[in-house]
Amino acid sequence: MFTGLIQDCGVITSIERKTESAIFEVKTPLAAQLSQGDSMSVNGVCLTAIEVNQSGFRADVMVQTLRLSSLGSLEVGSAVNLELAARADSRLGGHIVQGHVDGIARVKSNEPGEKWNKFVVEVPQLLTKYIVNQGSIALDGVSLTVGEIDDTKSEITVWLIPETLEKTNLSEKSAGDILNIEVDVLAKYVERLLNRTQGGNT
C-alpha cells in the first residue's frame, strides 16, 4: 500500500524488453531504503524490486502492465514518480493508494498560474462514477484532490501546488501525454457492496 506522496523523481536508466515482459532499471537514492522483494510505486504502478544496488533498482514489468498502464510508453531517460511502500508507524498524509492502476488518463492542459498549475485531465468514462468533487485520486501515483468535474467531457481538474510541481514529474506533462489513474478504492468497495445487496452480479 502507498499514500500517493511522492518521495523521489527517479530516472529510467535501462529497459530490457522481452516477449512477455520487460525489466526496468531505475536510478534513485531511495534504493538505500529498499531490499530485494520490496514494493515500489513507479508512476503509480506497484512493482517488485528484483535487484537493488547503491544507485537504484531493477524491476520486472509484465506485458499486461505494459499494455494497460503508461509504463509501456516510458523510454530511457524518462522521469518517474517513486514512493516506497507505506509503513504502519508513519502518518498517512495522502490517501490509500494500492498501486493497481484502473486505467490511462490523458492530459488536456497544464496551465501555469501565479502559485499553482491548473491541470485538466480526460479520464476513461467508465471511471467517472468513482470520482467526486473534493475526493481523492492518484495520477501517476500522485495523491491529488479533485477540484472540478465535467461529466459531459469526462474531464477533471486538479490544482498542482508548488510542492507537487517540484517533487513530481507532473510539471513536465503537456497536452496529449498519458497518465496512470487510480480511483479511490473505497468507492469501488461501496459499489460492490451495494450491487451484492441489491442482487447484482458485479
N, C-alpha and C positions, 0 to 999 in steps of 0.2 A: 504494500500500500504506500501511496505517496500523498503529498499535500498540495502539489502544484506551485510550491515556492522554489523557484529555480536557484540552484546553488553554484552553477558554473555554466558558461557558454563554451563548450568544448569544440574541437575541430576533428573532422573525419580525416585521418591520415592515410588510410588504405581501404580498399574494398575488393574482396576476392569473391567474384560471382561464380556460382556453380549452377548446376542444372535445377536443383530444388531448394537452394538456399544461398546465402551469402555470409561472409564473415566481415564485419566492420571492425576497424581499429580506430579508437578514439583517443585523442590526446587531451588529458585533463589532470589538474593537480588533485582532483577527488580520488584518483587511483590510490593515494596514500591511505584512504579510509575504506578501501574495497578489498575483498578477498575473492578468490575463485569460488564461483557458485552464487555470489551475491547478486541481487537485483539492482538494476539501474534504469531509471526512466530516461529514454533518449527521444526527445521531441514528443514526449507523452506516451511512448511505447515502452512497456516493461520488457527489458532484455536481461539475459543472464550472462555475467562475465565468465568466459571460459579460460581466459588468461589475464593476468594482471602483472604489470611491471611498474617501475618508478614513474614513468611518464604517461601511462594510460592503461587501457584495457582493450581486449578483443571480445566480441560477442557474436554468436550465431544469430542469423535472422532468417526465419523460414520463408519459403516462397509465398505463402498465403499472406504473411505480414507485409512482404514487399508489395504485393498486389493490392492489399486493402488499406494500406497506410501511405503516408507521404515518404516513408523511408526509401521506397523504390526509386524516387527521383533524386536522392542525395548523390553527390559527387565528392571526390577527394577535394578537400578544402572547404567543404560546407560547414557552416557553424551550426551546432546542435545544442538545444537546451538540455541540461543534465540535472538530475536530482537523485540522491541516494534514497533508498527505502526509508520510510519514516520509522522513528524509534518510539516506543511506548512511553518513554520518560521525557519526551520533549513536547513543546506546545504545538498544537495543530493550528498553524497560522493561516492556512488556505482553506481547502475543503477536502473531502475524501476523494482521492483520485486513484483509480485502480491500475492505470496503465493499459487498459483494454480499450483500444480505440473503437468508437462507434461508427466513424465514417470520415470522409475527407471534405473539408470546407474549402472555399475559395475566397481569397481576398478581393474585395471590390474597391476599397480605397483605404489609404493610410495617410491621413491629413494632419500635419503638424499644427498645433495650437500654441498659445502663449506658454502654457505649462504642461500640456499633455497632447497626445495624438488621438484623433477620432478614428477609430479602427472599425470599418464596416466589412462584414464577412457574410457570404452566402453559404448557408448550411443545407444539407440534404433535407428535402421537405418532410421525410418520414421522421426526422429527429426534432422538428419544431415543436411538437406536442410536449416534449420533455423540458422545454426552455421557458422560463418565466422572467419577467422584469425583476431586477434586483436579485435574481438567483445566480447560482454558481455554474461556471462552465470552464472546461480546460481546452485551451488552444495550443497545440504543440507542447502540451504538458504544463502550460502556464495557467494557474488558477486566476480567473477573472470574474468580475461581476457584470452581468448583462445590464446595459443601460437602456437600450431600446430594442423593440422587436417590430419588424414589418412582415406580418404573415403573408401579405399579398406577394412579396418578393422573396420570401424565405430568407430574410436578411436580419442579422442582429448587429447592434452597435455596442462596442465596448470602448472604454477610455483607458489609454495606456499612460500611466503616470511616469515621471522621470525614472523612478527606481526600476520599473519594468523595462523601459527603453534601454536603460544602461546595462541591465544584467541578463537580458534575453536576446534572442535573435529576431524578435518581432519588429524591432526598429528597422530591420533590413527588408521587411516584406513589402511588396508593392502589388498593385492590381494584377490579378491573374495567378499569383502564387498560391500554392495549395498548402493546407494545414491539416494536421490531425485534430479531430474533435472528439471529446469525450463528454457526454452529458452527465448530469448529476445522477449517480446510481440510485439514490433514494427514489427518484421519480419512476424509475423502471421497476423497482420493487413494489411501489404502490400500485402501478398499473397491473402488474402480475397478480397481486393480491385481490384487487377489485375484479379482475376478469375471472379468477377462480371462484370468488364468492358469488358472482353473478352467473356462473355456469359456462363461462367462456373457455376456449381451448388454448389461448395464447399464454 
